[in-house]
Amino acid sequence: MRSRRFQAALLVTVLLLSMLSGIRLPSAGAANGSFGGGDGSAGNPYVIEDVWDLQNMSGNLDAHYILKNDINASVMR
């Protein structure tokens, strides 16, 4: 009985962790969130083109950014 409970708890834990792993934001350099250019310096800021770039800003709040165009955030759910 105890073994079944342990297995069930382990399965639930693995499922929850696998679901949470999909929440991570794309890293700079990945598609959707790779910025439209720039290196993040004051003279060459990252170019924010879409909602993924906007979210990817959280990975480096010390960098410099510019907004290329209006962003439609309705694509995020």
C-alpha positions in Angstrom: 0.0 0.0 0.0 2.7 2.4 1.0 4.6 1.7 -2.3 1.6 2.6 -4.4 1.2 5.9 -2.6 4.8 6.6 -3.1 4.6 5.8 -6.8 1.5 7.9 -7.2 3.1 10.9 -5.4 6.2 10.5 -7.5 4.2 10.4 -10.7 2.3 13.5 -9.7 5.5 15.3 -8.9 7.1 14.4 -12.2 4.0 15.5 -14.1 3.9 18.8 -12.3 7.5 19.5 -12.9 7.2 18.6 -16.6 4.3 21.0 -16.9 6.2 23.8 -15.1 9.3 23.3 -17.3 7.2 24.5 -20.3 6.6 27.9 -18.7 10.1 29.2 -19.0 10.7 32.1 -21.3 12.7 31.7 -24.5 16.3 32.7 -24.0 17.9 35.4 -26.1 19.0 33.7 -29.3 15.9 31.4 -29.5 13.2 31.9 -32.0 10.4 34.2 -30.7 12.3 36.2 -28.1 15.6 36.6 -29.9 15.2 40.4 -30.2 15.3 42.2 -33.6 18.9 43.3 -33.2 21.3 45.1 -30.9 23.6 43.9 -28.2 21.9 45.5 -25.2 24.4 48.4 -24.8 23.4 52.0 -24.6 24.8 52.6 -28.1 23.2 49.5 -29.6 20.1 48.6 -27.5 18.1 45.3 -28.0 15.2 45.9 -30.5 11.8 44.8 -29.1 9.7 43.6 -32.0 7.1 41.2 -30.4 5.5 40.1 -27.2 8.2 37.4 -26.7 10.9 40.0 -27.0 9.1 42.0 -24.4 8.9 39.1 -22.0 12.5 38.2 -22.7 13.5 41.6 -21.2 13.1 40.1 -17.8 16.2 38.0 -18.3 18.4 41.1 -18.3 16.9 44.2 -16.7 20.2 46.1 -16.8 20.4 46.0 -20.6 19.1 48.8 -22.9 16.0 48.3 -25.1 14.1 50.2 -27.8 10.6 49.4 -29.1 10.4 48.9 -32.9 6.6 48.9 -33.2 3.4 48.5 -31.3 3.0 45.1 -29.7 -0.1 43.0 -29.8 -0.1 41.1 -26.5 -3.3 39.2 -27.2 -1.3 36.3 -28.6 -0.3 35.4 -25.1 -2.6 33.2 -23.1 
